[in-house]
Amino acid sequence: MNQLKHLISVFPTTILVSVVALGGCAGMTAQEKGTATGAVIGGVAGNVVGGGVLGTAAGAAVGGVIGHEVTKQK
């Protein structure tokens, strides 16, 4: 239950920061946008699963790599 309260309190801030950060992506390529989006989603997932700074950083790193590879030009 405590984790749910934490998620509910962090979620609006995470969405706001994501929107502001991705708003600066106008001049980015599709692959750069995919990397940034993957990092944001991975960071949120890492925070929920692992908690703390280390979980968030690890999730962001993994999400960034996955986003980069998914949007890679073929």
N, C-alpha and C positions, 0 to 999 in steps of 0.2 A: 504494500500500500504506500509506503514511503517513497518508493521509486516512481510510482504513478504520480504522486504529488510533485516530485522533482521534474518529471517529464512535462507535466502540465505547466509548471512555472517557467521552464526553459524554452518550450516550444514557440511561443509568440516572439521571443527575442531572436531565436534562431531563424525564424522565417523573415523577420524584419532585416536582419543582417544579411541574409541570403539575397533578398530582393535588392537591397542597396548595392551589395557587392556585384551582383550579376547585372545591375543597371549600367555598370562601367564596362561591359563587355561588347559594346557596339562595334568597336574596331577589331575585334578578335576573329581569328579563323574558327571554323567549326571544330577543329581538333582542340584548340585552346579553350573554347567554350565547354567542350566535353570533359576536358581535364578539370576545369574549375568546378563544373557541376558535380562531377564525380567526387571531388574533394569535399565539397560541402555536404553532399548526401552521406559520404563515408564518415565524415566528422560527426555528424548527428548520430549515425548508427553506432559509431564507436563509443560515443558518450553514453548512449542508452545501454549498450551491452557491457562495456568495460568500466564506464564511469571515470571521472577524473580527467586530468590533462593527458595522461599517457594513453588512455583508451581513445580519446578524441583525436590525438595526433596520429595514432596508428591507423584509425579508421579513415582519417583524411588522406593519409599517404596511400593506403590501399585503394581507396575510392578514386584518387587522382590517377593512379596507374591504370585502373580498370577503365575509367572515362577516357583516358588518352588512347588506350588500345582499341576500345570500341569504335571510336571516331577516326581511327587512322585511315588515311587514304590508301586505297588498294591499287 
